[in-house]
């Protein structure tokens, strides 16, 4: 089953959480991805989702949260029916500086994955561009994943960051197909455009080759999550992004 979702973080500069949820629903999304509970108690967040007719496809949770607040995350997943927790970002001070360090981080995150699996929750890692820096001749992402079993650590592939790193989305998707738990459908603007939007574009309106990319990705995962890091006109970006995803994934 293909699920088309949107990361609520995309709308962080556009009103409060209630307004953000209302906009997502008005733009046609039924599924959303959260950043944990957005500062609410688990029950309050679950109630807010239900009030807007939204369902939780997945959630992001920081390294500190997945290691130190597992009970809260499990409760949040139980109340919302969320099957997937993703660690979205390694702060600069937490990023390994060697191949051995990335292997150790993989093992550390795999431990989180095994603990969440005891409660029926899948765990994944979300990339940026720094995971494609080389250490001892191999990208950090490769050291991270090759140190772990796919069942313990999945991958939410952010295609915008993959391509911004100068890598091939289709190559890496095929290499780690058994880890793909979700895809962030983020696009890079054409050169000279969207400078006031951090260089990101609406999905399908930038430089990424979404036709062949979606054809590969849909063979390995059913969850596609719209994201734009800094949209000036979020409603237009959401509507256009959803239309692009529907065209390629639901037609």
ABEGO torsion letter per residue (X at the ends): XBBBBBBAAAAAABEBAAAAAAAAAAAGBABBBBBEAGGBBAAAAAAAAAAAGBBBABBBBBAAAAAAAAAAAAAAAAAAGBABBBBABBBAAABBABAAAAAAAAAAAAAAAAAAAAAGBBBBBBBBAAAABBBGGBBAAAAAAAABBAAABBBBBBAAAAAAAGBBAAAAAAAAAAABABBBBBBBBBBGBGAAAGGBBBBGABABBAAAAAAAAAAABABBBBBBABBABAAAAAAAAAAAAAAAAAX
